[in-house]
């Protein structure tokens, strides 16, 4: 598990570094355009390749596919890539030039991201931990290096998109070549595609709901408040997502193969046991992050951004962080109720309804209150979506939610909050960081003393590592 989780966490850290760099080299308006282009590519990915990547994790161990899931998915992906190339050619003949350019950039990022996602999913299924780690880390490092180089030579936001796409494509190509050597590639049958699509497509759209929400908010902000406001909001939203939602989603991706393997081979009770342990780690990872981002928002924005960005993003961050936590929790844990029961169509219906609610709330709040209305709409719609997920999900598959683990997490958050508030009140960076670090250690000790499962596991492993190092 370490090979798959730690690199993703390091990748999240690199993504925050990328955020810092891009806001400085592009400026508010161009960063807004850059982020909207990436969101467009992610949305296109959710409607094209994503359902195939999801199907690998769900059906790789399913006996009815006789170990051919990866080979058929790679075959279907190749056909889909050819279709997208033809679509770009058709679009050039019917759309205005500026629209064609935006669509082309979105397709480039979508295809490159698909290569990376499909490749890493295959590496995870084949238990190629070191290769997975290398691909995960090199994607970000290579992408930002190319993007900054292109921007510094006057390429603008479009060249930044191209640079990030190249980072994904190069590393993804390496992973796919390895996967092809193991699985081969076959033309998928219509029956297999039908099964993959029925399961994976609703889930692909659902798992990309954050991108839909972000796209609607940033587009409305750009229209009503200008591209600068959209850029500031995008910076805060990206920070909240990368620091909070991404680790939760990453942990879910790492655990998912074990959940489904246990479900397919040993039944529901075995799958429940994996999920209960996973929930404890989810709480341990996410709770301190959301507390720090809410109560010490000024510390992080002034540390990461230039003065203008820092002042504009701090207010957004305080509201977007709990929203990211809520959305992350529903996607990283409660979505398993729909996946295990194969009721992903119902999950899609909830997400579509939530998006409609979010778009309406964003339109009203931004129109009435300007830019500050955007994070308010995000938080309210996140709560509405979570409530729907929880109550409807329990009707199709009543996942066990450990109230004890949740209670321990809340107590740990309460222990950490005063340290974060004190850090926010201080003007000295060294003292701010010391308070945050001391509070984090205090929270961890509280959780260990309470007997929180994940904290105890981490503590025991840390002690074992120290003992091994001494010998």
C-alpha positions as CSV (number, residue, x, y, z in Angstrom):
1,X,0.0,0.0,0.0
2,X,2.9,2.4,0.8
3,X,4.1,2.3,-2.8
4,X,0.7,3.5,-4.0
5,X,-0.3,6.0,-1.3
6,X,2.9,7.9,-0.4
7,X,3.8,8.8,-4.1
8,X,0.2,10.1,-4.5
9,X,0.6,12.2,-1.4
10,X,4.0,13.5,-2.6
11,X,2.3,14.3,-5.9
12,X,-0.3,16.3,-4.1
13,X,2.5,18.3,-2.5
14,X,4.1,18.9,-5.9
15,X,0.7,20.0,-7.2
16,X,0.6,22.7,-4.6
17,X,4.1,23.8,-5.7
18,X,2.7,23.9,-9.2
19,X,-0.2,26.0,-8.0
20,X,2.3,28.5,-6.5
21,X,4.4,28.6,-9.6
22,X,1.5,29.0,-12.0
23,X,-0.1,31.9,-10.1
24,X,3.2,33.7,-10.2
25,X,4.1,33.2,-13.8
26,X,0.6,33.6,-15.3
27,X,-1.1,36.2,-13.1
28,X,-4.7,36.1,-11.9
29,X,-6.5,36.4,-15.3
30,X,-4.3,33.9,-17.2
31,X,-4.3,31.5,-14.3
32,X,-8.1,31.6,-14.5
33,X,-8.0,30.7,-18.2
34,X,-5.4,28.0,-17.5
35,X,-7.5,26.4,-14.8
36,X,-10.8,26.6,-16.8
37,X,-9.0,24.8,-19.7
38,X,-7.8,22.0,-17.4
39,X,-11.3,21.7,-16.0
40,X,-12.6,21.4,-19.5
41,X,-10.1,18.6,-20.3
42,X,-11.0,16.8,-17.1
43,X,-14.7,17.0,-17.9
44,X,-14.1,15.6,-21.4
45,X,-12.0,12.8,-19.8
46,X,-15.0,12.0,-17.5
47,X,-17.2,11.4,-20.5
48,X,-14.7,9.5,-22.5
49,X,-11.8,7.4,-21.0
50,X,-12.6,7.6,-17.3
51,X,-15.3,4.8,-17.2
52,X,-12.7,2.5,-18.8
53,X,-10.1,3.2,-16.1
54,X,-12.7,2.6,-13.4
55,X,-13.7,-0.7,-14.9
56,X,-10.2,-2.1,-14.6
57,X,-10.3,-1.8,-10.8
58,X,-13.8,-3.2,-10.5
59,X,-13.6,-6.1,-13.0
60,X,-10.0,-7.2,-13.0
61,X,-10.7,-9.9,-10.5
62,X,-14.2,-10.7,-11.8
63,X,-14.3,-14.3,-13.0
64,X,-16.6,-13.6,-16.0
65,X,-13.9,-11.7,-17.8
66,X,-11.3,-14.4,-17.5
67,X,-8.4,-12.0,-16.8
68,X,-8.9,-10.1,-20.0
69,X,-10.2,-6.9,-18.5
70,X,-7.0,-4.8,-19.0
71,X,-6.5,-6.1,-22.6
72,X,-10.1,-5.2,-23.6
73,X,-10.0,-1.8,-21.9
74,X,-6.7,-0.9,-23.7
75,X,-8.3,-1.9,-27.0
76,X,-11.4,0.2,-26.3
77,X,-9.2,3.2,-25.3
78,X,-7.3,3.0,-28.5
79,X,-10.5,3.1,-30.5
80,X,-11.8,6.0,-28.4
81,X,-8.5,7.9,-29.0
82,X,-9.0,7.6,-32.8
83,X,-12.6,8.8,-32.4
84,X,-11.4,11.9,-30.6
85,X,-8.9,12.7,-33.3
86,X,-11.6,12.5,-35.9
87,X,-13.8,14.7,-33.7
88,X,-11.2,17.4,-33.6
89,X,-11.1,17.5,-37.4
90,X,-14.8,17.9,-37.6
91,X,-14.9,20.6,-35.0
92,X,-12.4,22.7,-37.0
93,X,-15.0,22.9,-39.8
94,X,-18.0,24.0,-37.8
95,X,-16.8,26.1,-34.9
96,X,-15.2,29.6,-34.7
97,X,-11.4,29.6,-34.6
98,X,-11.2,30.7,-30.9
99,X,-13.5,27.9,-29.9
100,X,-11.5,25.4,-31.9
101,X,-8.3,26.4,-30.1
102,X,-10.0,25.9,-26.6
103,X,-11.4,22.6,-27.6
104,X,-8.1,21.4,-29.0
105,X,-6.3,22.3,-25.8
106,X,-9.0,20.4,-23.8
107,X,-8.7,17.3,-26.0
108,X,-4.9,17.4,-25.7
109,X,-5.1,17.5,-21.9
110,X,-7.9,14.9,-21.8
111,X,-5.9,12.4,-24.0
112,X,-2.7,12.9,-22.1
113,X,-4.4,12.5,-18.7
114,X,-6.1,9.4,-20.0
115,X,-2.8,7.8,-20.9
116,X,-1.5,8.5,-17.4
117,X,-4.6,7.3,-15.6
118,X,-5.0,4.1,-17.6
119,X,-1.3,3.4,-17.2
120,X,-1.2,3.9,-13.4
121,X,-4.3,1.9,-12.9
122,X,-2.7,-1.0,-14.7
123,X,0.5,-0.7,-12.7
124,X,-1.6,-0.8,-9.5
125,X,-3.4,-4.0,-10.6
126,X,-0.1,-5.7,-11.5
127,X,1.4,-4.6,-8.1
128,X,4.2,-2.7,-9.7
129,X,4.8,-0.4,-6.8
130,X,8.2,1.2,-7.7
131,X,7.1,1.8,-11.3
132,X,3.8,3.3,-10.0
133,X,5.7,5.7,-7.7
134,X,8.1,6.8,-10.4
135,X,5.4,7.5,-12.9
136,X,3.2,9.3,-10.4
137,X,6.0,11.7,-9.3
138,X,7.6,12.2,-12.7
139,X,4.3,13.3,-14.2
140,X,4.1,16.4,-12.1
141,X,7.8,17.2,-12.1
142,X,8.1,16.9,-15.8
143,X,4.9,18.7,-16.5
144,X,5.6,21.8,-14.5
145,X,9.2,22.0,-15.8
146,X,7.9,22.0,-19.4
147,X,5.0,24.4,-18.6
148,X,7.2,27.0,-16.9
149,X,9.8,26.8,-19.7
150,X,7.1,27.4,-22.3
151,X,5.5,30.3,-20.4
152,X,8.9,32.0,-19.8
153,X,9.4,31.9,-23.6
154,X,6.2,33.8,-24.1
155,X,3.8,31.0,-24.7
156,X,1.0,32.2,-22.3
157,X,-1.5,30.0,-20.6
158,X,-2.0,27.7,-23.7
159,X,1.7,26.7,-23.5
160,X,1.3,25.9,-19.8
161,X,-1.6,23.5,-20.7
162,X,0.6,21.9,-23.4
163,X,3.5,21.5,-21.0
164,X,1.4,19.8,-18.3
165,X,-0.2,17.6,-21.0
166,X,3.2,16.5,-22.2
167,X,4.2,15.5,-18.6
168,X,1.2,13.3,-18.4
169,X,1.6,11.8,-21.9
170,X,5.3,10.9,-21.5
171,X,4.9,9.1,-18.2
172,X,1.6,7.6,-19.2
173,X,3.2,6.2,-22.3
174,X,5.8,4.4,-20.3
175,X,3.2,2.8,-18.0
176,X,1.0,1.8,-20.9
177,X,3.9,0.1,-22.7
178,X,4.6,-2.0,-19.6
179,X,0.9,-2.8,-19.3
180,X,0.7,-3.9,-23.0
181,X,3.7,-6.2,-22.5
182,X,1.8,-8.0,-19.6
183,X,-1.8,-8.0,-20.9
184,X,-1.6,-7.5,-24.6
185,X,-4.5,-5.7,-26.4
186,X,-7.7,-7.1,-27.9
187,X,-10.8,-5.7,-29.6
188,X,-13.4,-5.6,-26.9
189,X,-16.7,-7.4,-27.3
190,X,-19.9,-5.5,-27.2
191,X,-21.0,-7.4,-24.1
192,X,-17.9,-6.4,-22.2
193,X,-18.2,-2.8,-23.3
194,X,-21.8,-2.7,-22.2
195,X,-20.9,-4.0,-18.7
196,X,-18.0,-1.6,-18.3
197,X,-20.1,1.3,-19.5
198,X,-23.1,0.6,-17.4
199,X,-21.0,0.4,-14.3
200,X,-18.2,2.8,-15.1
201,X,-19.8,5.7,-16.9
202,X,-22.2,6.9,-14.1
203,X,-19.3,6.5,-11.7
204,X,-16.9,8.4,-13.9
205,X,-19.3,11.4,-14.1
206,X,-20.0,11.2,-10.4
207,X,-16.3,11.1,-9.5
208,X,-15.7,14.1,-11.6
209,X,-18.5,16.1,-10.0
210,X,-16.0,18.3,-8.3
211,X,-14.8,19.4,-11.7
212,X,-18.4,20.1,-12.8
213,X,-19.0,22.2,-9.6
214,X,-15.7,24.1,-10.1
215,X,-16.4,24.7,-13.8
216,X,-19.8,26.2,-13.1
217,X,-18.6,28.4,-10.2
218,X,-15.5,29.7,-12.1
219,X,-17.5,30.3,-15.3
220,X,-20.1,32.3,-13.5
221,X,-17.4,34.3,-11.6
222,X,-15.7,35.1,-14.9
223,X,-18.9,36.3,-16.4
224,X,-20.2,38.4,-13.5
225,X,-17.0,39.4,-11.7
226,X,-14.3,39.1,-14.3
227,X,-11.5,36.7,-15.0
228,X,-9.3,38.0,-12.2
229,X,-12.0,36.9,-9.6
230,X,-12.2,33.5,-11.3
231,X,-8.4,33.2,-11.0
232,X,-8.4,34.0,-7.3
233,X,-11.2,31.6,-6.6
234,X,-9.5,28.9,-8.7
235,X,-6.3,29.3,-6.7
236,X,-8.2,28.8,-3.4
237,X,-10.3,26.0,-4.8
238,X,-7.2,24.2,-6.2
239,X,-5.4,24.5,-2.8
240,X,-8.3,23.1,-0.9
241,X,-8.8,20.3,-3.4
242,X,-5.1,19.3,-3.7
243,X,-4.5,19.6,0.1
244,X,-7.6,17.8,1.2
245,X,-9.8,16.2,-1.4
246,X,-6.9,14.7,-3.4
247,X,-5.4,12.7,-0.5
248,X,-8.9,11.3,0.3
249,X,-9.5,10.3,-3.3
250,X,-6.0,8.9,-3.5
251,X,-6.5,6.7,-0.5
252,X,-9.8,5.5,-1.9
253,X,-8.1,4.5,-5.2
254,X,-5.4,2.7,-3.3
255,X,-7.9,0.8,-1.2
256,X,-10.5,0.1,-3.9
257,X,-8.8,-3.0,-5.4
258,X,-8.6,-4.6,-2.0
259,X,-12.3,-3.7,-1.3
260,X,-13.5,-5.2,-4.5
261,X,-11.2,-8.2,-4.4
262,X,-12.5,-9.0,-0.9
263,X,-16.1,-8.5,-2.1
264,X,-15.6,-10.8,-5.1
265,X,-13.7,-13.6,-3.3
266,X,-14.8,-13.6,0.3
267,X,-18.1,-11.8,0.4
268,X,-19.7,-8.7,1.9
269,X,-18.4,-9.2,5.5
270,X,-14.8,-9.3,4.3
271,X,-15.3,-6.2,2.2
272,X,-16.9,-4.4,5.2
273,X,-13.8,-5.2,7.3
274,X,-11.5,-3.5,4.7
275,X,-13.8,-0.5,4.5
276,X,-14.0,0.0,8.3
277,X,-10.2,0.0,8.6
278,X,-10.0,2.4,5.6
279,X,-12.5,4.8,7.2
280,X,-10.2,5.2,10.2
281,X,-7.3,6.1,8.0
282,X,-9.5,8.5,6.0
283,X,-10.4,10.4,9.3
284,X,-6.8,10.5,10.4
285,X,-5.6,12.0,7.2
286,X,-8.4,14.5,6.4
287,X,-9.3,15.9,9.8
288,X,-6.1,17.8,10.6
289,X,-5.9,19.2,7.1
290,X,-9.4,20.7,7.1
291,X,-8.9,22.2,10.6
292,X,-5.6,23.8,9.5
293,X,-7.1,25.2,6.3
294,X,-10.1,26.7,8.1
295,X,-8.5,28.1,11.2
296,X,-5.1,29.1,9.8
297,X,-6.1,30.1,6.3
298,X,-4.1,33.3,6.3
299,X,-0.9,31.4,7.2
300,X,-1.2,29.2,4.2
301,X,-2.3,31.9,1.7
302,X,0.5,34.4,2.7
303,X,3.0,31.6,2.7
304,X,2.1,30.3,-0.8
305,X,0.9,33.3,-2.8
306,X,1.9,36.8,-3.6
307,X,0.2,39.5,-1.5
308,X,-2.7,40.2,-3.9
309,X,-3.4,36.5,-4.2
310,X,-3.1,35.9,-0.5
311,X,-5.6,38.6,0.5
312,X,-8.2,37.5,-2.1
313,X,-8.0,33.7,-1.5
314,X,-8.0,33.5,2.3
315,X,-11.8,34.1,2.6
316,X,-12.5,31.7,-0.1
317,X,-10.3,29.0,1.5
318,X,-12.1,29.1,4.9
319,X,-15.4,28.1,3.2
320,X,-14.0,25.9,0.4
321,X,-12.1,23.7,2.8
322,X,-15.0,22.2,4.7
323,X,-16.9,21.9,1.3
324,X,-13.9,19.9,-0.1
325,X,-13.9,17.7,3.0
326,X,-17.7,17.0,2.7
327,X,-17.5,16.3,-1.0
328,X,-14.3,14.2,-0.5
329,X,-15.9,12.1,2.2
330,X,-19.0,11.3,0.1
331,X,-16.8,10.4,-2.9
332,X,-14.0,8.5,-1.0
333,X,-16.3,6.5,1.3
334,X,-20.0,6.7,0.8
335,X,-19.7,6.1,-2.9
336,X,-18.8,2.5,-2.1
337,X,-22.4,1.8,-1.3
338,X,-23.3,2.4,-4.9
339,X,-20.2,0.7,-6.4
340,X,-20.6,-2.5,-4.4
341,X,-24.3,-2.8,-5.2
342,X,-23.6,-1.7,-8.8
343,X,-26.2,1.1,-8.5
344,X,-24.0,3.7,-10.0
345,X,-26.9,5.0,-12.2
346,X,-28.6,6.1,-9.0
347,X,-25.4,7.7,-7.9
348,X,-25.3,9.6,-11.2
349,X,-28.8,10.8,-10.7
350,X,-27.9,12.3,-7.3
351,X,-24.8,14.0,-8.7
352,X,-26.8,15.5,-11.6
353,X,-29.4,16.8,-9.2
354,X,-26.7,18.2,-6.9
355,X,-25.0,20.0,-9.8
356,X,-28.3,21.6,-10.8
357,X,-28.7,22.8,-7.2
358,X,-25.1,24.1,-7.1
359,X,-25.4,25.9,-10.5
360,X,-28.6,27.6,-9.3
361,X,-27.2,28.6,-5.9
362,X,-24.0,29.9,-7.6
363,X,-25.9,32.0,-10.0
364,X,-28.1,33.5,-7.3
365,X,-25.3,34.1,-4.7
366,X,-22.8,35.5,-7.2
367,X,-25.4,37.8,-8.7
368,X,-26.5,39.0,-5.3
369,X,-23.2,39.1,-3.4
370,X,-20.5,39.1,-6.1
371,X,-17.4,36.9,-5.8
372,X,-17.9,36.1,-2.0
373,X,-21.1,34.3,-2.9
374,X,-19.3,31.6,-4.8
375,X,-17.8,29.7,-1.8
376,X,-21.1,30.0,0.1
377,X,-22.9,28.2,-2.8
378,X,-20.2,25.6,-2.8
379,X,-20.6,24.8,0.9
380,X,-24.4,24.7,0.8
381,X,-24.6,22.5,-2.2
382,X,-21.9,20.2,-0.8
383,X,-24.0,19.7,2.3
384,X,-27.1,19.0,0.3
385,X,-25.2,16.5,-1.9
386,X,-23.8,14.7,1.1
387,X,-27.1,14.3,2.8
388,X,-28.6,12.8,-0.4
389,X,-25.6,10.4,-0.7
390,X,-25.8,9.3,2.8
391,X,-29.5,8.5,3.1
392,X,-30.1,7.1,-0.4
393,X,-26.8,5.1,-0.3
394,X,-27.8,3.4,2.9
395,X,-31.0,2.1,1.2
396,X,-29.0,0.2,-1.5
397,X,-26.0,-0.8,0.7
398,X,-25.9,0.2,4.3
399,X,-22.2,0.9,4.8
400,X,-21.0,0.7,8.4
401,X,-19.8,4.1,9.7
402,X,-17.8,3.8,12.8
403,X,-19.2,6.5,15.1
404,X,-16.4,5.8,17.5
405,X,-13.7,6.6,14.9
406,X,-15.7,9.7,13.8
407,X,-16.0,10.8,17.5
408,X,-12.2,10.3,18.0
409,X,-11.6,12.4,14.9
410,X,-13.7,15.3,16.1
411,X,-12.0,15.2,19.5
412,X,-8.6,15.3,17.7
413,X,-9.8,18.3,15.6
414,X,-10.9,20.1,18.8
415,X,-7.4,19.5,20.3
416,X,-5.7,20.9,17.1
417,X,-7.9,23.9,16.5
418,X,-6.4,26.2,19.3
419,X,-2.9,25.7,17.8
420,X,-4.2,26.7,14.4
421,X,-6.0,29.8,15.7
422,X,-2.9,30.9,17.6
423,X,-0.8,30.4,14.4
424,X,-3.3,32.6,12.5
425,X,-3.0,35.4,15.1
426,X,0.8,35.4,15.0
427,X,2.8,37.5,12.5
428,X,6.0,35.5,12.8
429,X,6.3,32.7,10.2
430,X,8.6,30.5,12.3
431,X,6.2,30.7,15.2
432,X,3.3,30.0,13.0
433,X,4.9,26.8,11.6
434,X,6.0,25.7,15.0
435,X,2.5,26.1,16.4
436,X,1.0,24.1,13.5
437,X,3.6,21.3,13.9
438,X,3.2,21.2,17.7
439,X,-0.6,21.1,17.4
440,X,-0.4,18.3,14.8
441,X,1.8,16.2,17.2
442,X,-0.6,16.9,20.1
443,X,-3.6,15.8,18.0
444,X,-1.8,12.6,17.0
445,X,-1.0,11.8,20.6
446,X,-4.6,12.4,21.6
447,X,-5.8,10.0,18.9
448,X,-3.3,7.4,20.0
449,X,-4.4,7.7,23.6
450,X,-8.0,7.4,22.6
451,X,-7.2,4.3,20.6
452,X,-8.1,5.5,17.2
453,X,-7.3,2.6,14.9
454,X,-5.3,4.3,12.2
455,X,-3.3,6.4,14.7
456,X,-2.4,3.3,16.7
457,X,-1.3,1.5,13.6
458,X,0.9,4.4,12.5
459,X,2.4,4.7,16.0
460,X,3.3,1.0,16.2
461,X,4.8,1.0,12.7
462,X,6.9,4.1,13.6
463,X,8.1,2.4,16.8
464,X,9.0,-0.7,14.8
465,X,10.9,1.3,12.2
466,X,12.9,3.1,15.0
467,X,13.7,-0.2,16.6
468,X,14.9,-1.6,13.3
469,X,17.0,1.5,12.5
470,X,18.8,1.2,15.9
471,X,19.7,-2.4,15.2
